[in-house]
Amino acid sequence: MTKTPEAPRGASECLAQSTEEVYAKICRELELIRRRLGSLADGDEREGVGPVSLIPAGSDEFQKRHLLSQVAANIYALRRRRNRHLPDSLVGEPAWDLLLSLFMEPSKSLTVGDACLAADVPATTGLRWIALLEQDGYLQRSKVELDRRRVTLNLTRKGCIMMEECLESMLSP
């Protein structure tokens, strides 16, 4: 049986010390980044330095909509990950999840069942929220031409505008 050579005395202590130094340096750098991001979000007090928008200047409507759809998809994915770790009683926002899922794929219609699955809620809860969102004019139901028993959901213009404004405000200072 081959015996692994032991590290010279003091080597593990040096490694522990250098690990602590690296950790301390990372912590200092993270604190600097946090401060810089905070000043960008609040607007830097130096002249000419203000808050930074994440939507590029001069973006056309298509580019902006594509970016906002990606933001919606990322928020949705983060919410699903969060839901795996926190109890349902702390994370329930069916209306927001419904709106995000409809906004993410504007060219697709979701069936009522798919929308309930996307919002991660039972059908009864999903239907209640769908009715409220429809009543407020944010989404519309449509019967599927080939199968009149199926109903699909789409955001209305009012719903799209509301989601765009909301997501833009999340990206803007």
ABEGO torsion letter per residue (X at the ends): XBBBBBBBBGAAAAAAAAAAAAAAAAAAAAAAAAAAAAAAAAEBABBGBBBBBABBBGBBAAAAAAAAAAAAAAAAAAAAAAAAABBAAAABBAAAAAAAAAAABAABBBBAAAAAAAAGBBAAAAAAAAAAAAAAGABBBBBBAABAABBBBBBBAAAAAAAAAAAAAAABX
